[in-house]
Amino acid sequence: MLNLVHLRVLAAVARHESVTEAAKELHYSQPSVSHHLSRLEAATGARLIQRVGRGIRLTPEGKLLASRAAEILGRVDAATSELAAQVGLQAGRVRLAANASALSMLVPKAAALLAAAHPGLELHVIDRHPVEALQMLRQGEIDLALVFRHAHAPMEGEGFRMVHVADDPIYLVSRRPDDRVANHRDSPWIGGCERCQGELAAVGRHHGFTPRIESVSDDMVVVQALVAAGVGVATLPGLALQAHRLPGVHVTEIPDFPREIYAVTYGDPPDPPATQALIQVIQESAR
C-alpha cells in the first residue's frame, strides 16, 4: 500500500536523481532513503530505480509514479493550507504563478488588497510563463495561475477552470511613430516566449505574412532596447509597456488582437476560500 512518506522520498529522488541529495533535502540518512524506496517497490511490485555506475536513474515505472507523487503531495500540501484558510481566512497560504508583465502591474496591487482584507494569509509568488505555470498548477505546486492567451488560441487542457480577468491590448514596438504591422512584412522581428511567438504569428497571419523572427528575448526591457538599437521590431502587451517604457521606441496599438488574461485553477470546484479571495482581488486590480 502506498503512503505519503514513500511518495515524498521518491519525488525527492526524482528531483535530484541522487539518493544522497534526496537524503539531504529530507534530512534523512541515505540508508533510510534506500529503505523507503525498497518498501515502495515492494508495495507496488514494480522496479522503480536502476543503478547506473555510481548513480541512479528512475525506470519508466519510477518516472510515472514520481510524476503522480509530485501531484499527490502538492494536493496534500495545498489541502493543509486550505483547512487553515477555511476558518475565516485567518491563516494559511495561497501560491500564485504569473508572467512578468502581470507580476509587474496586476499582482502587486492584488497583494496589497489581499493583505488588507486578510492579513493572516501568506501570498507566495513565482515568475513563470503560462505553459510552465499550468504544469505547476496541474501538479499541485501552486494554487492559482495567472496566464494570458490570444483570442484565437485553443483553450487550455482538461481539468483547468478559467476566470476572465482582463483584456490587455497588444502593441507594435518600432522606431517609427504611427507605425503599422503591414509595414514590416520583410523586417526582422524579435520574439518572446513560446506563447508570445504564437501570438506574433497570429498577428502576422492576420496581416498576410509570416514574421521572420531573428532574435528572441522574454525580457520587456531587452526587447525595447533591441528595437531602439534597430535590431528588429516586436510586439508587447500594454501591461509590459506600463511597467517599463524605454525612450527611443514608439508603440502603436494593434486592433482586434488583445491578450486575454485569465486566473486559472485546476480540479473540481469549489476553489478554496484563500484562492477565491486571491482571484477576487486580482479582478479588482485589473479594473
C-alpha beads as a LAMMPS data file, in Angstrom:
LAMMPS data file: protein, C-alpha beads

287 atoms
286 bonds

1 atom types
1 bond types

-500.0 500.0 xlo xhi
-500.0 500.0 ylo yhi
-500.0 500.0 zlo zhi

Masses

1 110.0

Atoms # bond

1 1 1 0.000 0.000 0.000
2 1 1 1.304 3.452 -0.898
3 1 1 1.961 6.004 1.804
4 1 1 2.919 9.648 1.682
5 1 1 6.362 9.200 3.219
6 1 1 7.397 6.744 0.499
7 1 1 5.986 9.012 -2.221
8 1 1 7.774 12.049 -0.779
9 1 1 11.063 10.131 -0.857
10 1 1 10.530 9.050 -4.477
11 1 1 9.646 12.606 -5.531
12 1 1 12.837 13.927 -3.910
13 1 1 14.969 11.258 -5.581
14 1 1 13.364 12.102 -8.936
15 1 1 14.101 15.829 -8.469
16 1 1 17.752 15.286 -7.623
17 1 1 18.449 11.992 -9.424
18 1 1 20.503 11.179 -6.347
19 1 1 19.834 9.297 -3.128
20 1 1 22.433 11.429 -1.361
21 1 1 20.871 14.750 -2.374
22 1 1 17.368 13.476 -1.620
23 1 1 18.528 12.461 1.841
24 1 1 19.934 15.959 2.437
25 1 1 16.686 17.629 1.343
26 1 1 14.548 15.369 3.535
27 1 1 17.003 15.307 6.462
28 1 1 17.112 11.507 6.283
29 1 1 20.091 9.176 6.239
30 1 1 20.992 7.559 2.925
31 1 1 20.098 4.080 4.229
32 1 1 16.711 5.412 5.311
33 1 1 16.004 6.754 1.807
34 1 1 17.057 3.432 0.275
35 1 1 14.825 1.590 2.750
36 1 1 11.799 3.709 1.830
37 1 1 12.446 3.113 -1.869
38 1 1 12.671 -0.640 -1.290
39 1 1 9.404 -0.598 0.644
40 1 1 7.756 1.360 -2.153
41 1 1 8.980 -1.128 -4.771
42 1 1 7.630 -3.966 -2.639
43 1 1 4.279 -2.216 -2.263
44 1 1 3.917 -1.547 -5.995
45 1 1 5.503 -4.720 -7.330
46 1 1 7.484 -2.602 -9.775
47 1 1 11.147 -1.780 -10.125
48 1 1 11.405 1.988 -9.715
49 1 1 15.168 2.650 -9.509
50 1 1 18.110 1.463 -11.602
51 1 1 21.767 1.663 -10.643
52 1 1 23.915 3.367 -13.292
53 1 1 27.593 3.372 -12.383
54 1 1 27.803 5.194 -9.085
55 1 1 24.494 6.936 -9.629
56 1 1 20.867 6.014 -10.152
57 1 1 18.065 6.718 -12.565
58 1 1 14.361 6.092 -12.487
59 1 1 12.817 3.349 -14.592
60 1 1 9.824 4.278 -16.777
61 1 1 7.605 2.981 -13.970
62 1 1 9.539 5.083 -11.480
63 1 1 9.158 8.219 -13.605
64 1 1 5.406 7.633 -13.909
65 1 1 4.934 7.154 -10.187
66 1 1 7.244 10.087 -9.344
67 1 1 5.170 12.378 -11.564
68 1 1 1.969 11.281 -9.830
69 1 1 3.672 11.536 -6.437
70 1 1 4.538 15.212 -7.079
71 1 1 0.910 15.905 -7.940
72 1 1 -0.419 14.000 -4.891
73 1 1 1.998 15.679 -2.496
74 1 1 1.186 19.100 -3.923
75 1 1 -2.501 18.437 -3.339
76 1 1 -1.883 17.281 0.221
77 1 1 0.220 20.358 0.986
78 1 1 -2.463 22.563 -0.549
79 1 1 -5.168 20.842 1.495
80 1 1 -3.253 21.607 4.681
81 1 1 -3.252 25.284 3.833
82 1 1 -6.873 25.184 2.715
83 1 1 -8.031 23.778 6.028
84 1 1 -6.259 26.570 7.852
85 1 1 -7.739 29.118 5.486
86 1 1 -11.255 27.697 5.774
87 1 1 -11.727 29.135 9.238
88 1 1 -12.441 32.747 8.340
89 1 1 -9.299 33.115 6.188
90 1 1 -7.382 33.878 9.337
91 1 1 -4.343 31.797 8.394
92 1 1 -2.819 29.744 5.634
93 1 1 -1.146 30.472 2.324
94 1 1 -2.026 30.813 -1.335
95 1 1 0.505 30.197 -4.110
96 1 1 0.434 32.116 -7.396
97 1 1 2.427 31.851 -10.629
98 1 1 2.270 34.573 -13.290
99 1 1 4.405 36.040 -16.065
100 1 1 6.489 39.182 -15.730
101 1 1 4.023 41.768 -17.074
102 1 1 1.203 40.554 -14.813
103 1 1 3.605 40.366 -11.881
104 1 1 4.708 43.937 -12.540
105 1 1 1.278 45.540 -12.782
106 1 1 -1.591 43.360 -11.501
107 1 1 -0.087 41.243 -8.743
108 1 1 1.405 44.000 -6.520
109 1 1 -1.976 45.759 -6.324
110 1 1 -3.718 42.452 -5.660
111 1 1 -1.183 41.552 -2.964
112 1 1 -1.836 44.831 -1.163
113 1 1 -5.608 44.306 -1.314
114 1 1 -5.268 40.729 -0.069
115 1 1 -3.043 41.762 2.834
116 1 1 -5.508 44.476 3.856
117 1 1 -8.518 42.163 3.716
118 1 1 -6.882 39.008 5.109
119 1 1 -3.678 39.860 6.984
120 1 1 -3.271 36.268 8.199
121 1 1 -2.886 34.887 4.685
122 1 1 0.565 34.386 3.181
123 1 1 0.907 35.032 -0.550
124 1 1 3.700 33.111 -2.298
125 1 1 4.502 34.414 -5.809
126 1 1 6.627 32.859 -8.561
127 1 1 7.539 34.156 -12.047
128 1 1 6.570 31.610 -14.708
129 1 1 5.387 31.647 -18.306
130 1 1 1.848 30.321 -18.859
131 1 1 2.821 26.821 -20.025
132 1 1 5.074 26.293 -17.002
133 1 1 2.518 27.836 -14.641
134 1 1 -0.218 25.484 -15.862
135 1 1 2.066 22.489 -15.415
136 1 1 2.804 23.575 -11.835
137 1 1 -0.928 24.021 -11.261
138 1 1 -1.694 20.519 -12.540
139 1 1 0.965 19.074 -10.243
140 1 1 -0.386 20.902 -7.202
141 1 1 2.712 23.072 -6.747
142 1 1 0.639 26.267 -6.903
143 1 1 -2.993 27.168 -6.215
144 1 1 -3.579 29.712 -8.978
145 1 1 -2.022 30.535 -12.352
146 1 1 -2.436 33.950 -13.937
147 1 1 -1.973 33.343 -17.666
148 1 1 -2.534 35.034 -20.994
149 1 1 -3.717 33.672 -24.326
150 1 1 -4.734 35.296 -27.583
151 1 1 -8.342 35.106 -28.646
152 1 1 -7.829 32.577 -31.446
153 1 1 -5.719 30.113 -29.445
154 1 1 -7.164 26.742 -28.342
155 1 1 -8.486 26.566 -24.796
156 1 1 -6.380 25.079 -22.023
157 1 1 -6.492 21.337 -21.359
158 1 1 -8.984 19.270 -19.435
159 1 1 -9.382 19.976 -15.732
160 1 1 -8.485 23.676 -15.854
161 1 1 -11.117 26.218 -14.819
162 1 1 -10.661 29.765 -16.094
163 1 1 -11.927 33.104 -14.815
164 1 1 -11.540 36.053 -17.193
165 1 1 -9.617 38.895 -15.559
166 1 1 -8.990 41.445 -18.305
167 1 1 -8.088 42.053 -21.930
168 1 1 -4.627 43.525 -22.478
169 1 1 -4.031 45.342 -25.809
170 1 1 -1.034 44.324 -27.918
171 1 1 1.232 46.996 -29.379
172 1 1 3.673 47.136 -32.238
173 1 1 7.021 48.383 -30.906
174 1 1 9.193 50.076 -33.516
175 1 1 11.343 53.162 -34.097
176 1 1 8.715 54.960 -36.207
177 1 1 5.680 56.838 -34.850
178 1 1 2.200 55.813 -36.002
179 1 1 3.636 52.625 -37.490
180 1 1 1.667 49.644 -38.843
181 1 1 2.288 45.894 -38.756
182 1 1 1.856 45.691 -42.540
183 1 1 4.900 47.943 -42.958
184 1 1 7.127 45.203 -41.540
185 1 1 6.388 42.258 -43.802
186 1 1 10.120 41.993 -44.590
187 1 1 11.534 43.304 -41.312
188 1 1 13.349 41.140 -38.744
189 1 1 11.214 40.508 -35.657
190 1 1 12.061 39.975 -32.007
191 1 1 10.093 37.099 -30.498
192 1 1 9.427 36.184 -26.881
193 1 1 8.308 33.027 -25.085
194 1 1 6.637 30.130 -26.905
195 1 1 3.146 31.513 -26.345
196 1 1 4.300 35.036 -27.285
197 1 1 5.672 33.741 -30.587
198 1 1 2.357 32.021 -31.295
199 1 1 0.662 35.340 -30.647
200 1 1 3.064 37.126 -33.010
201 1 1 2.490 34.500 -35.721
202 1 1 -1.277 35.024 -35.422
203 1 1 -0.839 38.785 -35.848
204 1 1 1.320 38.207 -38.920
205 1 1 -1.173 35.795 -40.478
206 1 1 -3.917 38.359 -39.970
207 1 1 -1.825 40.826 -41.994
208 1 1 -0.925 38.307 -44.698
209 1 1 2.640 37.314 -43.857
210 1 1 4.768 35.177 -41.536
211 1 1 7.006 37.271 -39.225
212 1 1 10.696 36.453 -39.636
213 1 1 11.902 36.031 -36.037
214 1 1 15.646 36.624 -35.873
215 1 1 16.061 37.491 -32.185
216 1 1 14.371 36.148 -29.059
217 1 1 14.026 37.615 -25.570
218 1 1 11.433 37.257 -22.818
219 1 1 12.579 40.467 -21.135
220 1 1 10.419 43.528 -21.933
221 1 1 13.375 45.851 -21.217
222 1 1 15.706 43.925 -23.516
223 1 1 13.102 43.777 -26.286
224 1 1 12.665 47.555 -26.273
225 1 1 16.422 48.104 -26.152
226 1 1 16.879 45.862 -29.202
227 1 1 14.146 47.735 -31.064
228 1 1 15.754 51.073 -30.172
229 1 1 19.080 49.759 -31.494
230 1 1 17.486 48.836 -34.830
231 1 1 17.804 45.061 -34.379
232 1 1 14.166 44.485 -35.268
233 1 1 10.560 45.228 -34.418
234 1 1 8.400 43.492 -31.821
235 1 1 5.038 43.251 -30.162
236 1 1 4.489 43.808 -26.438
237 1 1 1.358 43.852 -24.268
238 1 1 0.073 47.009 -22.646
239 1 1 0.871 45.781 -19.140
240 1 1 4.539 45.355 -20.067
241 1 1 4.677 48.853 -21.513
242 1 1 3.026 50.275 -18.392
243 1 1 5.678 48.560 -16.293
244 1 1 8.581 49.861 -18.391
245 1 1 8.712 52.219 -21.357
246 1 1 12.090 52.871 -22.946
247 1 1 12.759 56.237 -24.646
248 1 1 13.549 55.910 -28.323
249 1 1 10.792 53.476 -29.268
250 1 1 7.273 54.118 -30.490
251 1 1 4.238 51.968 -29.824
252 1 1 1.076 51.566 -31.900
253 1 1 -1.891 49.514 -30.736
254 1 1 -2.734 46.508 -32.917
255 1 1 -6.544 46.412 -33.093
256 1 1 -8.543 43.196 -32.659
257 1 1 -5.696 41.219 -31.064
258 1 1 -5.837 41.755 -27.292
259 1 1 -4.350 39.251 -24.909
260 1 1 -6.980 37.609 -22.758
261 1 1 -5.821 37.290 -19.157
262 1 1 -7.265 34.510 -17.017
263 1 1 -6.984 33.339 -13.431
264 1 1 -6.808 29.552 -13.704
265 1 1 -7.446 26.842 -11.123
266 1 1 -7.364 23.082 -11.506
267 1 1 -9.634 20.306 -10.341
268 1 1 -13.189 20.113 -9.140
269 1 1 -14.963 23.208 -7.755
270 1 1 -15.338 24.936 -5.435
271 1 1 -11.975 26.642 -5.083
272 1 1 -10.556 27.011 -1.561
273 1 1 -11.511 30.267 0.192
274 1 1 -7.958 31.621 0.005
275 1 1 -7.832 31.029 -3.748
276 1 1 -11.241 32.629 -4.212
277 1 1 -10.072 35.657 -2.235
278 1 1 -6.968 35.988 -4.423
279 1 1 -8.996 35.765 -7.645
280 1 1 -11.305 38.493 -6.352
281 1 1 -8.504 40.940 -5.569
282 1 1 -6.812 40.229 -8.910
283 1 1 -10.057 41.139 -10.685
284 1 1 -10.277 44.313 -8.606
285 1 1 -6.684 45.190 -9.508
286 1 1 -7.413 44.697 -13.201
287 1 1 -10.368 47.059 -13.028

Bonds

1 1 1 2
2 1 2 3
3 1 3 4
4 1 4 5
5 1 5 6
6 1 6 7
7 1 7 8
8 1 8 9
9 1 9 10
10 1 10 11
11 1 11 12
12 1 12 13
13 1 13 14
14 1 14 15
15 1 15 16
16 1 16 17
17 1 17 18
18 1 18 19
19 1 19 20
20 1 20 21
21 1 21 22
22 1 22 23
23 1 23 24
24 1 24 25
25 1 25 26
26 1 26 27
27 1 27 28
28 1 28 29
29 1 29 30
30 1 30 31
31 1 31 32
32 1 32 33
33 1 33 34
34 1 34 35
35 1 35 36
36 1 36 37
37 1 37 38
38 1 38 39
39 1 39 40
40 1 40 41
41 1 41 42
42 1 42 43
43 1 43 44
44 1 44 45
45 1 45 46
46 1 46 47
47 1 47 48
48 1 48 49
49 1 49 50
50 1 50 51
51 1 51 52
52 1 52 53
53 1 53 54
54 1 54 55
55 1 55 56
56 1 56 57
57 1 57 58
58 1 58 59
59 1 59 60
60 1 60 61
61 1 61 62
62 1 62 63
63 1 63 64
64 1 64 65
65 1 65 66
66 1 66 67
67 1 67 68
68 1 68 69
69 1 69 70
70 1 70 71
71 1 71 72
72 1 72 73
73 1 73 74
74 1 74 75
75 1 75 76
76 1 76 77
77 1 77 78
78 1 78 79
79 1 79 80
80 1 80 81
81 1 81 82
82 1 82 83
83 1 83 84
84 1 84 85
85 1 85 86
86 1 86 87
87 1 87 88
88 1 88 89
89 1 89 90
90 1 90 91
91 1 91 92
92 1 92 93
93 1 93 94
94 1 94 95
95 1 95 96
96 1 96 97
97 1 97 98
98 1 98 99
99 1 99 100
100 1 100 101
101 1 101 102
102 1 102 103
103 1 103 104
104 1 104 105
105 1 105 106
106 1 106 107
107 1 107 108
108 1 108 109
109 1 109 110
110 1 110 111
111 1 111 112
112 1 112 113
113 1 113 114
114 1 114 115
115 1 115 116
116 1 116 117
117 1 117 118
118 1 118 119
119 1 119 120
120 1 120 121
121 1 121 122
122 1 122 123
123 1 123 124
124 1 124 125
125 1 125 126
126 1 126 127
127 1 127 128
128 1 128 129
129 1 129 130
130 1 130 131
131 1 131 132
132 1 132 133
133 1 133 134
134 1 134 135
135 1 135 136
136 1 136 137
137 1 137 138
138 1 138 139
139 1 139 140
140 1 140 141
141 1 141 142
142 1 142 143
143 1 143 144
144 1 144 145
145 1 145 146
146 1 146 147
147 1 147 148
148 1 148 149
149 1 149 150
150 1 150 151
151 1 151 152
152 1 152 153
153 1 153 154
154 1 154 155
155 1 155 156
156 1 156 157
157 1 157 158
158 1 158 159
159 1 159 160
160 1 160 161
161 1 161 162
162 1 162 163
163 1 163 164
164 1 164 165
165 1 165 166
166 1 166 167
167 1 167 168
168 1 168 169
169 1 169 170
170 1 170 171
171 1 171 172
172 1 172 173
173 1 173 174
174 1 174 175
175 1 175 176
176 1 176 177
177 1 177 178
178 1 178 179
179 1 179 180
180 1 180 181
181 1 181 182
182 1 182 183
183 1 183 184
184 1 184 185
185 1 185 186
186 1 186 187
187 1 187 188
188 1 188 189
189 1 189 190
190 1 190 191
191 1 191 192
192 1 192 193
193 1 193 194
194 1 194 195
195 1 195 196
196 1 196 197
197 1 197 198
198 1 198 199
199 1 199 200
200 1 200 201
201 1 201 202
202 1 202 203
203 1 203 204
204 1 204 205
205 1 205 206
206 1 206 207
207 1 207 208
208 1 208 209
209 1 209 210
210 1 210 211
211 1 211 212
212 1 212 213
213 1 213 214
214 1 214 215
215 1 215 216
216 1 216 217
217 1 217 218
218 1 218 219
219 1 219 220
220 1 220 221
221 1 221 222
222 1 222 223
223 1 223 224
224 1 224 225
225 1 225 226
226 1 226 227
227 1 227 228
228 1 228 229
229 1 229 230
230 1 230 231
231 1 231 232
232 1 232 233
233 1 233 234
234 1 234 235
235 1 235 236
236 1 236 237
237 1 237 238
238 1 238 239
239 1 239 240
240 1 240 241
241 1 241 242
242 1 242 243
243 1 243 244
244 1 244 245
245 1 245 246
246 1 246 247
247 1 247 248
248 1 248 249
249 1 249 250
250 1 250 251
251 1 251 252
252 1 252 253
253 1 253 254
254 1 254 255
255 1 255 256
256 1 256 257
257 1 257 258
258 1 258 259
259 1 259 260
260 1 260 261
261 1 261 262
262 1 262 263
263 1 263 264
264 1 264 265
265 1 265 266
266 1 266 267
267 1 267 268
268 1 268 269
269 1 269 270
270 1 270 271
271 1 271 272
272 1 272 273
273 1 273 274
274 1 274 275
275 1 275 276
276 1 276 277
277 1 277 278
278 1 278 279
279 1 279 280
280 1 280 281
281 1 281 282
282 1 282 283
283 1 283 284
284 1 284 285
285 1 285 286
286 1 286 287
